[in-house]
């Protein structure tokens, strides 16, 4: 029995070439069989898409730099830096989405923290107008918590996984805006106050209505 790598078929007899494609064959005894099946990575599976996206990112970056050099602006200065920063933010979000794609709740949590950090950095680089800590960070935390609640019902996650990521999201939703308020950072308080209140209400709901699963999961996690 021989085997054709090109057609991926076994051939009876001692044919040295495949009758279908005429490619050289190998004997089955000489062929090394893989113990585990070959599973392509997401980059290998969508390599053309990623290559196109990389090329588009490079093209946009080069075009922005060239345009900024050829047509300088006294008002906006080196505006091409912001284009490069935007491309970097896009790739940072995309890479986390790919790496955490098998766990939607964890992916959502990582994306929320990354977006909150990027908005603060972006606000800082553009002159620190406080829009990031006034609106962006509290709204990101609030929307993330709401989406997690909806996903936990729609996707029918187990109660344990719901509690873990919901509690982490509640913790960030309450602690981060509360810390900003205590240090007197926000110029507009109502987004932070709403986020803190909603997070505390969700924590109270878990402790009151899901007290037994919460205690069971806490014992399992802390081993006591």
C-alpha positions, 0 to 999 in steps of 0.5 A, spaced: 500 500 500 502 506 497 500 513 499 499 520 495 500 526 499 497 530 494 491 527 493 491 524 500 489 517 498 491 510 499 493 506 493 493 498 492 499 495 489 506 498 489 505 504 484 511 509 484 506 514 482 499 516 483 494 514 478 490 521 479 495 526 479 502 522 477 505 525 483 510 520 487 507 516 492 510 513 499 509 507 502 505 507 508 510 504 513 515 509 511 510 515 512 510 518 519 503 519 522 501 524 527 499 523 533 494 529 534 491 532 528 493 538 525 489 544 527 491 551 524 492 557 528 487 563 527 492 567 523 494 561 518 486 560 517 485 567 515 492 569 513 490 573 507 485 577 511 490 579 516 496 580 511 491 585 508 489 588 514 497 589 516 498 592 509 492 597 510 495 599 517 502 600 514 499 604 508 494 608 512 500 610 517 505 612 511 499 616 507 498 620 514 506 621 515 507 623 508 501 628 508 503 631 515 510 632 512 507 635 505 502 639 508 504 641 515 498 644 520 500 650 525 493 648 528 494 641 529 501 640 529 504 633 528 497 630 527 499 623 524 502 621 531 494 620 533 493 616 526 499 612 528 496 611 535 489 610 533 492 604 529 496 601 535 489 601 539 486 598 533 491 592 533 491 592 541 484 591 541 484 586 536 490 582 539 486 581 545 480 579 542 483 574 538 487 571 544 481 571 548 476 569 543 474 562 546 472 565 553 467 571 551 466 573 558 474 574 559 474 577 553 469 582 554 473 584 561 480 584 558 477 589 552 473 593 557 480 594 561 484 596 555 479 601 552 479 604 559 486 605 559 487 607 552 481 612 553 485 615 559 492 615 555 488 618 549 485 624 553 492 625 557 496 626 550 491 630 547 491 635 553 487 632 559 480 635 558 478 630 563 473 627 558 476 620 559 475 619 567 468 624 567 464 619 561 469 614 558 471 610 564 465 610 568 460 608 561 465 603 559 465 599 566 457 600 566 456 598 559 461 592 560 457 590 566 450 590 563 453 586 557 455 581 562 449 580 565 445 579 558 450 574 555 450 570 562 442 569 560 443 569 553 449 564 552 446 560 558 453 560 562 454 556 568 453 559 575 460 559 577 463 562 571 457 567 571 459 569 578 466 569 577 466 574 571 460 578 574 464 579 581 470 581 577 466 586 573 462 589 579 469 590 583 472 594 577 465 598 576 465 600 583 472 601 585 475 605 579 470 610 579 470 610 587 477 611 587 477 617 581 471 620 586 475 620 592 481 623 589 477 628 586 479 627 579 472 627 575 469 634 573 462 631 572 460 626 577 453 623 575 456 618 570 461 615 576 455 615 581 451 611 577 456 606 575 458 605 583 450 605 585 449 600 579 455 596 581 453 596 588 446 594 587 448 588 583 453 586 588 447 586 593 443 582 588 448 576 588 449 576 595 441 576 597 439 572 591 445 567 590 448 567 597 448 559 597 452 558 590 456 564 592 458 561 598 459 554 594 463 557 589 467 562 594 469 555 598 471 552 591 476 557 589 479 559 596 479 551 598 476 552 605 
